[in-house]
Amino acid sequence: MAIYEYCCAQDGVFEVMRRMGTAEPTAACPTCGAEAPRIVSAPRVRSASRGAWHAAVERADNSRYEPAVVSSPPPLPRGRSNVLPLTPVLRGLPRP
């Protein structure tokens, strides 16, 4: 489902939820019943919880002025090794 926004001249902006691609160019205002044209609005990219969103914004803002300095790459996850498979075709390739 997609959320479409319409703007009533008397009551302002309201939202209508419809299947994607099925929005009409006008919709009846839920308050006064007048026809309102559909408006173009910004996409809603926030799907995480409010706290997670604020934490991500704060982390991005902090890294802008005080970026973290990294001295080495992060460690590999436990239980995972860099062992090459024992395939005869790959045996002739250079190793890292």
N, C-alpha and C positions, 0 to 999 in steps of 0.2 A: 504494500500500500504506500502511496505517496501523499504528502501533504501539500496542498495547493493553497496559495494565499490570494484573497480577493480584497479589494478596497472599496468600501461603501462611502459615498460622498458625505453621508450624515453621521454614520457610526464608526467609521475607520476600518482598519484591517481586521479580517477574520480568516480563519483557516478551515479548509474542507479536506477530509481524507477520502481519497478515491483510488481505484486501481490505476497503476501507472499508464499514462497515455490516454486516459478516458476523461480528462478534465475538460469542462465546457469553457468557452471564452468568457461567459458571465455566469454568476450564481446569485440566488436570492439571499439577501442579508438576513441572518437569523433574528436580528432585533427588529428591523423595520419592514423587511420584506422587499425592499427596493433591489433592482438589478445592480450588481456590482461587477466591474471588470476584473479579470484576473491580472495580477501583477507579477513581475519577475522578482524573485527573492533569492537570497544567498542559500546555497546548499547547506543542509544540516550535517556537518561532519562529526559532531560530537555524539558518540554512541556509548562512551564509557560513563562511569558514575561521576557525579559532580566533584567528589574529592579527588578522584584519579585525574580528572581533567585539570583541576587547579594545580595539582602536584606536577603534572607534565609541563604546564605553562611556566610555573615557577622554576623548574629545573632548566628549561630552555632559556629563560631570562637570565638565570645565574650563569649559565655557560657562555652567554654572550659577553659578559664582562670579566668573568674569572673562569676561563676554560680549565678543565681538569687536565693535568699533564700526565701522559702515559709513558712509562719507562720500558714496558714490554707488552707483547700481545697477551690477551687473556688466556688463561689455561684452558686446555681441552676438557670437555666434559668427562667425568669419571667413567671408566669402563670402555672407553673408546681409545684405540691405539692407532698408530700410523703404520701398521704393518701392511705391506703390499700383498695383494693376492698371489698365490702360487700358480700363476697362469704362464705357460711357456711363451705365449705371445708377448707378454709384458716384461719378461725377464731381460730382454735386450734394451729396454728403455733406460735413459739416465735416471738416477735416483736423486731426490731433492737434497 
